[in-house]
Amino acid sequence: MSARARIGVGLRVPVRDGQTAAALRTLACLLDAAPLGGPAVTVHRIGGPDRRLRDALAPWAARVRLTTTVTDDRPPMTDPTFVVWPGVVPPDDLMARLAAVDPWPTAPVAVSCGAPLVETMGRPGLFGATLPWCPSSLPAIDGPTADVGGVMVPAGTAVPVTGAALPRHPGVVLGGAPDPGSGAWGPDLDDLVGLHPGRPALVVGNGPSLAYTDLARADLAPWEAAVTFAFNGAWRLARRGRLRVDWHVVEDRLVATEEAAALAALDPGTTLVLPRDHADLIPPAPGRLHVPVDWSYYDPDRPPPRPGFATAADGPLCAGQTVAYLALQLAFLMGCDPVVMVGMDLDYRLPPSAHVAGRVIASRAADPNHFDPAYFGPGRRWHLPKTDRMLVALRHAAGVYAAHGRRLVNATPGGRLSGVARGPYPGVVLAAPAWTDRQRQPTTAQATSA
């Protein structure tokens, strides 16, 4: 590689629809590791202008160049270029590794991408994201089976759409596990805002009422246009054909650990949503959405009297002692109305045979608190629920919905969830105004101020 090529290597990050958040994470890694006098980075937006991306790049204006095209057709690069796919975690010494490539390839060469790092530590990013820490050295990946994390493109060559079929360069390895075709890091909260304006949503809890009341014989997905949220072990309902799930939400780390195999086998049409804090247990992949979560309501010493509620996508979702609280914020951001809850019994009994160690309970008998006795059956671990705190959170959610002209309805037969308007199931939605013509109510500007 010539001296001019070594000096003139440019960095480029292509960004397609749904990849904005992943691209920002990659940029933060690139620019945090590079000195102020390091190379400029070109962010190339494919598909037309993106105001959110442009605004997010403003703090890096001196080091980032934004270009835009509607299609993939672009003129050849005038300098040697290293294309990094969104979502990749580049090593700290990436530029030094590129400078050591000699000779620079005469045709595009793919760069392998290492497996996600298991041992990571939080590193603050410029946009409030928690970024994986990346050491200066990564283990080498042998063979052509490693995921493609980037492509080295000689001067005068057009940037390839994908590096999947290109020969691999053995000397440079990245971190992360991107999927350049579909945006493996999944959508960001901002991508969910207004996704389903005015459509009804069904939030399905896992309470025993689903098995021992009229709901045991009811269709749990009676409306074709409804957006369906389910939680934790609700995959059992889906496998029995009782429920079609659009968004499967997990909050509890024990659940993410013990249900990992079942969660990995969800229906392809279901998106798994879980906190970013659990990415070490269930890593980012297509069909998964890792969201930022504010855990302050779980503070054992000084918890707030009630949790925040995300009414906009500029901050984290707020944990509310029940996974349903995350789902209610997701449904709100999507613009769903009305939102109907079933199976939200809020009635827990501690079996006499259970072994309790702090907040962790080890079951030794059938589970009386869910629709399936095997849900938390013998050998399973679960956290002791705080139903009083759950009740405060769900009532607060109902107040936020009402303040924005939306409807949150509890259609659970019986149970102990009070303070939320009740309605019959499924008549509460069937009697609602037509949702196809409804407009999403405006939301507040701050995510956790509600």
Secondary structure, 3 states (H helix, E strand, C coil): CCHHHHHHCEEEEEECCCCHHHHHHHHHHHHHHCCCCCCCEEEEEECCCCHHHHHHCHHHCCCEEEEEECCCCCCCCCCCEEEECCCCECCCCHHHHHHCCCCCCCCCEEEEECCCCCCCCEEECCCCCEEECCCCCCCCCCCCCCEEEEEEECCCCCCCCCCCCCCEEEEEEEECCCCCCCCCCCCCHHHHCCCCCCCCEEEECCCCHHHHCHHHHCCCCCCCCCEEEEEHHHHHHHHCCCCCCCEEECCCHHHHHHCHHHHHCCCCCCEEEEEHHHCCCCCCCCCEEEECEECHHHCCCCCCCCCCCCCCCCCCEECCCCHHHHHHHHHHHHCCCCEEEECCCCCCCCCCCCEEECCEEECCCCCCCCCCCCCCCCCCEEECCCHHHHHHHHHHHHHHHHHCCCCEEECCCCCCCCCCCECCCCHHHHCCCCCCCCCCCCCCCCCCCC
